[in-house]
Amino acid sequence: MKLLILLAALCAARSPADQRNDRGVDLAQAEKYEEAIPHFEAAIAADPRNFRAYSNLGQAHAALERHDRCEKPLRQSLELSPKYDAAHSGLARCLNLQARLPESEDWARRALALREDADNLLMMAIAMYYQDRPAEGLPFIEKALRLAPKEAGLHAGKAQLLLAAERGAEALESARAAVVVSTRSPAAFLALGMILARQGDYAEAEKALDEAERLGQAKARPRNPFAMPVERERALLQLARGQRQAAARHLKRYFELRRTPLDFHGGPLRKDVAAAARALGLAVPAAPAAQ
């Protein structure tokens, strides 16, 4: 009974700002980022020195791919608490969306120096991947998997790094492991579809890509984050099959879905996309001018 009273007293002692921030965190963990944002904003309004709320606000905008709205709150968090590793990692993710890749790597390294956890290790692997250095990214994601072996997204990330490193058989093994860990992970099915297509198993690749898109649509976000890479992969797959009309349709849709500077950068697959566009007689649209 005394323990229950103590716990109740501790909960009651939390400030209104912390309570709103906690509610936002609960929503964000359920991937309800739009609903979480007003709670983080309310926490900041109640306590302008709440560095966790600033960080959480920036990370929610990054999760929604709002590359133009994530940086400011993350930097405000770091001004208030320079050693808050979550803000370092969040800023790395935000800068990655902006295709400011060397800066993203720098902040990812800072986050990792403060805390070596699976999230920060993953961010380092992402930084390597988008700078065409998959071999350098693999040790980070392998260490992350030792810390969190049941995270399907880590297995899927390892699969994509292995694919970029031209280690196809190992990539397929990691993608299949991702699906075993979670049959609800769109990232797992996207990685599986990518690898199967490159190995010529087009029918199974199409099934995996369809499942990635379906699962991505179930996410509580304004835009399905998997629709764009799925369209890219469908375009490459159809071109490999000689279905030029279908390939052109999917590639045009991929171009239409790009939003962030990172989307326009294209990552390690930008050369494949450019080659496909040339083969189909399509121009690759340039990124819109920065406002």
Stockholm file with secondary structure:
# STOCKHOLM 1.0

chainA/1-291         MKLLILLAALCAARSPADQRNDRGVDLAQAEKYEEAIPHFEAAIAADPRNFRAYSNLGQAHAALERHDRCEKPLRQSLELSPKYDAAHSGLARCLNLQARLPESEDWARRALALREDADNLLMMAIAMYYQDRPAEGLPFIEKALRLAPKEAGLHAGKAQLLLAAERGAEALESARAAVVVSTRSPAAFLALGMILARQGDYAEAEKALDEAERLGQAKARPRNPFAMPVERERALLQLARGQRQAAARHLKRYFELRRTPLDFHGGPLRKDVAAAARALGLAVPAAPAAQ
#=GR chainA/1-291 SS CHHHHHHHHHHHHSCHHHHHHHHHHHHHHTTCHHHHHHHHHHHHHHCTTCHHHHHHHHHHHHHTTCTTTSHHHHHHHHHHCTTCHHHHHHHHHHHHHTTCHHHHHHHHHHHHHHCCCHHHHHHHHHHHHHTTCHHHHHHHHHHHHHHCTTCHHHHHHHHHHHHHTTCHHHHHHHHHHHHHHCTTCHHHHHHHHHHHHHTTCHHHHHHHHHHHHHHHHTSSSSSCTTHHHHHHHHHHHHHHTTCHHHHHHHHHHHHHHCCSHHHHHCGGGHHHHHHHHHHHTCCCCCCCCCC
#=GC SS_cons         CHHHHHHHHHHHHSCHHHHHHHHHHHHHHTTCHHHHHHHHHHHHHHCTTCHHHHHHHHHHHHHTTCTTTSHHHHHHHHHHCTTCHHHHHHHHHHHHHTTCHHHHHHHHHHHHHHCCCHHHHHHHHHHHHHTTCHHHHHHHHHHHHHHCTTCHHHHHHHHHHHHHTTCHHHHHHHHHHHHHHCTTCHHHHHHHHHHHHHTTCHHHHHHHHHHHHHHHHTSSSSSCTTHHHHHHHHHHHHHHTTCHHHHHHHHHHHHHHCCSHHHHHCGGGHHHHHHHHHHHTCCCCCCCCCC
//
